[in-house]
Amino acid sequence: MEPLRAYLDLLQSQVHDRNIHTHIFDGTKTGYLNDSFIAAADKLLDSADPRVEVAHLPVWYVQLATKRDAPLKRFLAVARRVGITNISEGQALDAWAKKMGAE
């Protein structure tokens, strides 16, 4: 199965199969973003075509926000390349990057 399709199926199984209702303001420590899901999603997206790097951004963000090992430089490079300027409402990407320790 194509890695992106497998990732989307994995994400759907996290919420649909367990009857979890997600919300736009769910935090990065919500139950369906557990260690096993993040590890599996990271592995699937690592094997995907480079054109789908944008799909990897939410996984990397959860890893960064929850102090899991994640590639900050790669996250920032992809985010900037696709024109992301804010990490959340009222939080500029560059200011967040500085707080995260980016050079």
C-alpha positions as CSV (number, residue, x, y, z in Angstrom):
1,M,0.0,0.0,0.0
2,E,1.2,3.5,-0.7
3,P,2.7,5.1,2.4
4,L,0.4,8.2,2.4
5,R,-2.7,6.1,2.0
6,A,-1.5,3.8,4.8
7,Y,-0.8,6.8,7.0
8,L,-4.4,8.1,6.4
9,D,-5.8,4.7,7.2
10,L,-3.8,4.6,10.4
11,L,-5.0,8.0,11.4
12,Q,-8.6,7.1,10.7
13,S,-8.3,3.9,12.7
14,Q,-7.0,5.9,15.7
15,V,-10.3,7.8,15.9
16,H,-13.0,6.0,14.0
17,D,-12.3,2.5,15.2
18,R,-12.1,3.7,18.8
19,N,-15.1,6.1,18.4
20,I,-13.1,9.1,19.4
21,H,-14.3,12.5,18.4
22,T,-11.6,14.9,17.4
23,H,-11.8,18.7,17.7
24,I,-9.8,21.5,16.0
25,F,-8.2,22.5,19.3
26,D,-7.2,19.0,20.5
27,G,-3.8,19.2,22.1
28,T,-0.7,17.3,21.1
29,K,-1.0,15.1,24.1
30,T,-4.5,13.8,23.3
31,G,-4.9,10.1,23.5
32,Y,-5.1,9.2,19.8
33,L,-1.7,10.8,19.3
34,N,0.0,8.2,21.4
35,D,3.6,7.0,21.1
36,S,2.7,3.9,19.0
37,F,0.6,6.0,16.5
38,I,3.3,8.7,16.2
39,A,6.1,6.1,15.7
40,A,4.1,4.2,13.1
41,A,3.0,7.4,11.3
42,D,6.6,8.7,11.3
43,K,7.9,5.4,9.8
44,L,5.2,5.4,7.1
45,L,5.8,9.0,6.1
46,D,9.6,8.5,6.1
47,S,9.1,5.9,3.4
48,A,6.8,8.2,1.3
49,D,7.7,10.1,-1.8
50,P,9.4,13.5,-0.9
51,R,6.4,15.3,-2.5
52,V,4.3,14.4,0.5
53,E,6.6,15.9,3.1
54,V,3.8,18.4,4.0
55,A,1.8,15.4,5.3
56,H,4.7,14.7,7.7
57,L,4.4,18.2,9.4
58,P,1.7,17.3,11.9
59,V,3.6,14.2,13.0
60,W,6.8,16.1,13.5
61,Y,4.9,18.9,15.3
62,V,3.4,16.5,17.8
63,Q,6.9,15.0,18.3
64,L,8.4,18.5,18.9
65,A,5.6,19.7,21.1
66,T,5.7,16.6,23.3
67,K,9.5,16.5,23.5
68,R,9.8,13.4,21.4
69,D,12.8,13.1,19.0
70,A,11.9,15.0,15.9
71,P,13.8,16.8,13.1
72,L,13.3,20.5,13.9
73,K,15.5,21.7,11.0
74,R,13.6,19.6,8.5
75,F,10.2,20.6,10.0
76,L,11.2,24.3,9.6
77,A,12.6,23.8,6.1
78,V,9.4,22.1,4.8
79,A,7.1,24.6,6.7
80,R,8.9,27.6,5.2
81,R,9.1,26.1,1.7
82,V,5.3,25.7,1.6
83,G,4.7,29.2,3.1
84,I,3.7,28.5,6.7
85,T,4.2,31.6,8.7
86,N,2.4,30.8,11.9
87,I,2.5,27.7,14.1
88,S,-0.8,28.6,15.8
89,E,-3.0,31.6,16.2
90,G,-0.8,34.5,17.4
91,Q,2.4,32.4,17.3
92,A,4.7,33.2,14.4
93,L,6.7,30.3,13.1
94,D,10.0,32.1,13.5
95,A,9.3,33.0,17.1
96,W,8.3,29.5,17.9
97,A,11.4,28.1,16.1
98,K,13.6,30.3,18.3
99,K,11.9,29.1,21.5
100,M,12.5,25.5,20.2
101,G,16.2,26.2,19.9
102,A,16.5,26.7,16.1
103,E,19.4,28.8,15.0
